[in-house]
Amino acid sequence: MPYVITEQCIGSKDTSCYDVCPVDAIQPSPDGDDFDRHEQLFIDPVLCIECGACPAVCPVEAIYEVADVPEQSRASIETNRRHFAGGATSTA
């Protein structure tokens, strides 16, 4: 089951997960034009190979397998889905 980055990433947006992802499933990229337009990072469920590298390095413990997302953070699953469907929320 793919991973999802929850709202705990907002305000941190630490890129440790991006740095360890072997398949570049974490978006937006820190050097990309749209990095500053988003409040948090997202994991592309199509690209994610479920290697488990990202949760281990997240300093705010914002990354979970979809099935394990805490109840109070379940809205993050839909936020992630919207991001990859082209309807992500942004700060700009």
Secondary structure, DSSP 4 states (H G I P E B T S, - for coil): --EEE-GGGTTT---HHHHH-TT--EES-TTSTTGGG-SS-EE-TTT----SHHHHH-TT--EEEGGG--GGGTHHHHHHHHHHTT------
